[in-house]
Structures are given as C-alpha cells and as structure tokens.
Amino acid sequence: MWYSKKRSQTLAMLMTILSLLGLYHLCILLGLLPSEYVWLGRIQTHEELLKYEAVSLAIIVTAVATLVLESLRRWRSVTRVLLYLFTALFAANTVANLFAPTWTERIAFTVVALLLTLLTYRLIQLNKEMK
C-alpha cells in the first residue's frame, strides 16, 4: 500500500534526524562542540550545560523510543498522543529558534526543527489514512 512506504520513509527520516541531533548534543555535552549554539546561547555555567543537555538527550531518546514503538505498531494510543506532543514541541522549538542570538541556531536549527515538525505531523496524517 502507498501509505506504508510513505510511512516507512517518514519514520526513517525522523529517526535519522533525531539520531544526528542526539550525536550533536552528545558532542556538546562532551565539550567537543561549543555550547553557544544551543538553548538560545543562554547557558552560563557547566552545571546548566549538563542540566539542559540532559533534557535535550532525554527528549531525543523519548522521541526515538516513540518512533520505534510506532514502527512496531505497539501502544498505539500512547504513541498517538506522544506524536501530537512532539509535533507541538518541535513547532515551539521552531519559533524559539527564530529568535536565537546566533545565525547558526537561527538558520540551521530552525530548518531542522521545522522539518521535524512537518515530518511528525505527516506521520500522524499517514496513520489516520491507515485506519
């Protein structure tokens, strides 16, 4: 069926983007990349960096776990709610990135957040068509 292939492609794109974002945040956490390109450049101390990056990684891991459950068609009612929540979170992040102090975060991560928003919304719509 056509939606099955589109659904698989959408899931693969989301997993790829989220995995790359996870690696990016891990590199920041390990000090391999500067922290001024995340959290709107507001991180002042190492403790704040640890706290905020832990939040980022927890969100990414939860999103990936949700997508894994979604791909297996498990816990459908839970994954449906989580997909809506992630769509809203990614949309809010898109807007927040528009006001980032650095061009890197403003341009690159606005595009990434918008892509995550649109792909997550597309997955929700494809799931509706499967019923």
SULMO-V407636 format. One record per pair of residues at least 6 apart in sequence whose C-alpha atoms are under 8 Angstrom apart, sorted by sequence separation. I is the first residue (numbers start at 1). GAP is how many residues later the second one is. If there is no record, write none. Layout:
I/GAP
I/GAP
//
This chain:
27/6
28/6
35/6
36/6
43/6
69/6
70/6
100/6
28/7
36/7
99/7
35/8
97/8
98/8
70/9
97/9
98/9
69/10
97/10
67/12
97/12
98/12
39/13
66/13
97/13
35/14
94/15
95/15
66/16
94/16
66/17
93/17
94/17
94/19
29/20
93/20
94/20
29/21
91/22
63/23
90/23
91/23
29/24
90/24
28/25
90/26
91/26
26/27
90/27
25/28
87/29
88/29
87/30
25/31
26/31
86/31
87/31
25/32
87/33
86/34
87/34
22/35
84/36
83/37
84/37
22/38
83/38
21/39
22/39
84/40
19/41
83/41
18/42
80/44
18/45
19/45
18/46
15/49
15/52
11/56
40/56
40/57
40/59
41/59
11/60
40/60
41/60
40/61
41/61
40/62
8/63
37/65
40/65
36/66
37/67
38/67
37/68
17/95
17/99
14/102
14/105
13/106
14/106
10/109
10/112
11/112
10/113
7/116
7/119
6/120
7/120
3/123
3/126
3/127
//
